[in-house]
Amino acid sequence: MSLYRSLFCFSTDLRLTDNLALSALISRSSDIAFVFVFDENSFKPNYFQQTSMGKHRLAFLLQSLEDLSGQLNALGHKLHLCYGEPVKVITDIVDAFNIEQVGYSQPVGWNERVSWQKLHTRLSETRFVSQWSNSLFSEEQIKGVDLTSFSFSQFRRHVEAKPFAVSKCCQTWLGDLPQPLMIDTQPFQQADSDKLARLLPHPETTPLVLGGEKSAQAHLLNYFSQSSPSTYKATRNELDGFENSTKFSPFLAIGNLSARQIWAALRQYEAIHGANDSTYWIGFELLWREYFHWLTLTLGKHVFRFKGMKTTPPLTCFLPERFTKWCQGNTPFPLVNACMKQLNATGYMSNRGRQIVASCLVNELRVDWRYGAAYFEHQLIDYDVASNWCNWQYIAGVGVDPRGGRHFNIAKQAQTYDPNNRFIQLWQGDKDLCSLDSVDAADWPMSAE
Ligand SMILES: Cc1cc2nc3c(=O)[nH]c(=O)nc-3n(C[C@H](O)[C@H](O)[C@H](O)COP(=O)(O)OP(=O)(O)OC[C@H]3O[C@@H](n4cnc5c(N)ncnc54)[C@H](O)[C@@H]3O)c2cc1C
């Protein structure tokens, strides 16, 4: 096989193990360089007047990059960090250093896919090597599954039927990496670490988990060396508690772990400790992620569309004051406030919490669901385009939910999941409760009585 001067572009696959795209590129390279491009658009206000990259996400990303950079250094390589418009930065590097081959993991998000299409067009002489590194199944396996007409249950039954197996993790012999391709990315807007550092959270905020492949592998090992997987189904709906759910999502979102590595560890746990409803349910939730992953690919840019998969948009309005109060955790609903304050302080919220606050924004506050999704995108350390936007569509009633949207009774949820007010008090959700609106429909100030 011919070998080429190669560039590997890391994105949401920040790991060296079970990285299909990386493995494929390594096997076809004489020399190789590694790059990560901070997309400047993530730091600019978007359509929803928010930046995509918030401080918690950024902190987690920087930790992951530091870990990856350390691992590459130990192998005699370097991770080049650039900042700018990804299509331009990558084109410039390829042109400047006569790169013959570019490797990347297939992204699922529409914007990222458009960027890669542009790169294929602009760099028509360059070879491209890409793979689906972050899914359980391959594109081949999913072909023929009509995701827009399959509900999640139909999808799950379909993939659970043999021979729809999850393939084994790929083993790349990293000790035998091609030699480093010396490139100088200084002229290509080297990531401005001072600028990025200013966006970081204050030192007193404790991260839920530390980013990076090493931390992810340690967490995986630790999670499956205790009994938590055998009780997952009973605890997964709790509002709080580190052990109550797996906490794999931040690592999956940024690619510190692959879904197949978790799948393999789960099967191994079952082989030793026995399978039960709980261990099955961890796989069940990973299938939700998988379903949304391929569905997002099918939906393309419609995943961000107000009317989602429906023919008419939902009945809603945009009330800036309500939205601000929701973001700050300052609504008349203590449980919603507690969840939002937890999100703002840590960049994480339980699945139950996410469902409750999303339902509140859509149903009680009547705000356009996309603003909530964009706020989650900014805050969540586990932000993942597919899981986030599809779950929001689902709750707003414009997605794949056969029941047509979810409306959670907040008082009942508080009674069931926080009967002693412990969670609400912990996050001061009941402090300074105020009414939803300070002005009436005619813009007159509402009186205090
Ligand atoms: C409005 C809303 C927005 C969400 N945004 C995101 C997001 O941006 N990124 C994200 O990873 N998850 C998102 N979720 C799904 C879910 O809340 C998180 O995956 C979960 O809370 C992460 O914690 P965990 O790893 O402990 O999950 P666990 O309960 O331990 O689940 C194991 C894994 O299964 C997957 N999973 C679980 N529930 C879901 C689900 N409903 N949809 C898709 N995958 C799921 C995740 O990869 C998770 O790590 C969202 C849910 C809602 C309701």
The ligand as an ORCA input file, in Angstrom:
! r2SCAN-3c Opt
* xyz 0 1
  C     -33.463     18.371     26.926
  C     -32.342     17.347     26.973
  C     -31.096     17.658     26.459
  C     -30.065     16.704     26.482
  N     -28.817     17.042     25.976
  C     -27.829     16.103     25.943
  C     -26.550     16.412     25.405
  O     -26.290     17.503     24.898
  N     -25.592     15.438     25.442
  C     -25.835     14.191     25.968
  O     -24.933     13.348     25.981
  N     -27.052     13.880     26.452
  C     -28.046     14.780     26.480
  N     -29.263     14.451     27.003
  C     -29.516     13.044     27.402
  C     -29.239     12.708     28.879
  O     -29.845     13.641     29.717
  C     -27.737     12.629     29.195
  O     -27.091     11.801     28.256
  C     -27.507     12.023     30.575
  O     -28.162     12.771     31.561
  C     -26.020     11.999     30.835
  O     -25.706     11.491     32.109
  P     -25.117     10.026     32.251
  O     -23.950      9.821     31.383
  O     -24.919      9.772     33.707
  O     -26.321      9.173     31.679
  P     -26.764      7.653     31.933
  O     -28.142      7.660     32.467
  O     -25.772      6.950     32.729
  O     -26.852      7.036     30.463
  C     -25.756      6.346     29.860
  C     -25.477      6.995     28.519
  O     -26.585      6.807     27.660
  C     -26.777      7.969     26.851
  N     -28.097      8.561     27.140
  C     -28.810      8.488     28.285
  N     -29.998      9.112     28.148
  C     -30.019      9.601     26.892
  C     -30.981     10.341     26.138
  N     -32.165     10.717     26.647
  N     -30.654     10.694     24.876
  C     -29.479     10.334     24.313
  N     -28.539      9.622     24.976
  C     -28.814      9.262     26.245
  C     -25.672      8.938     27.214
  O     -24.624      8.771     26.300
  C     -25.259      8.488     28.612
  O     -23.926      8.809     28.925
  C     -30.306     15.398     27.016
  C     -31.571     15.108     27.543
  C     -32.572     16.065     27.526
  C     -33.928     15.701     28.100
*
